[in-house]
Amino acid sequence: MKSAIFSSFLVCSFVTASFTLANAETRKLNNPTYKGLALDWSYDWGEIGCGKRVADAFCKTKKFKRSVGYKKREDPGGRTRQISNDSICDANYCDSFRFIMCER
């Protein structure tokens, strides 16, 4: 009985340690901002590269390797700033991020 309990304890400890290590490698950044404004969804006006390209660039500014997930805000509007050139969007259609997940 003690052997079974100890084995179960080891398995649970390993799973917990693995989960903790995985969490130490990623971070969820809610409502990301860039230079004081919401981070704009697009990399550059009229250019393909929205979402992933912006999220990767943002993670790199925070000393992470890349983004591993992100979500667009469902309610566009408000001032946003592009990460590529500091351009500001100040219209009711400005898109930004709900969150970005960054990985070390």
N, C-alpha and C positions, 0 to 999 in steps of 0.2 A: 504494500500500500504506500509506504513512504517513497519507494522508488517511482511509482506512478505519479505521485504528487510532485516530486522533485523534477521528473521529466516534463511534466506539464508546466511547472514553473520556468524551466529553461526555455521551452518553446515560447511561452508568453513573453519572457524577457527578451528573447531574440527578436520577436515580432515587434515589440515596443521599441527596442533599440533601432531596428531598421526603419520604422516609421519616423522616429525622431530624427535620424540622419537624413531621411528624405525631406523632412520639413526644414531642416537646417540649410538645405540646398536651394530652396525656392522661397519667394516672398510675394505675397499678394499686396499690391499697392492700390488702394481704393481712391477713386476720384483724383487721378494723377494730375499734377500741375507742372507747368514749365515756366519759369521766370515770373511767377506770381499769378498766372492765369491757367484756366483749364487747358490741358493738352489737346490740341486739335487732332481730329481723326485723320486728316490728310497730311501727307509729307510735304507736298508742294501743290499749289493751285493748278488744277487741270492735268496733273500728272498721275499716272497709275502708281500706286504704292501706299494706299490707305491701310490702316489697321496694323498688319504685321510689321511692315517696314518702320512705321512710327514707334510701335511697341518695342521693337529691337533697339532702335536708336535711344529711346527713353531709358531702357534697362542699362544700356552702356553708360549713360550719364550717371547712373547710380552704382557703378562699379560691378554690374552683373554682366554675364556673358551674352545672354539673349532672353527674349520673351518666350514663354511656353504656353501662354494663354492670355486672353484679353476679351473684354466685352464692351460693345458700344453702348453709350447711353441711349435710352429709348426716347428721351425728351430733349431734342436738339434746341439750341438757342443759348444765348449768353456769349460772353467774350471768351475766345479761345486763342491760343498762340501756337503757331507751327514750330516744330522742333528744327526744321531745316534752315529757316531763314528769319525767324522771329516775327513773321507777318502775323497780324492780328485780324481775326474774324469777329465782327460785331454785328451779327444779323440773327434773325430768328431761325436760320437753318444751320448754324454752326454746330458741327458734330464734335463730340468729345468721348472720352472713355469712362465707363463705369469702374473698371479696374484693369490692371495689367499684372500678370504673374511673371516674375523674373527669376532666372536660374543662374546660379554661380558656376 
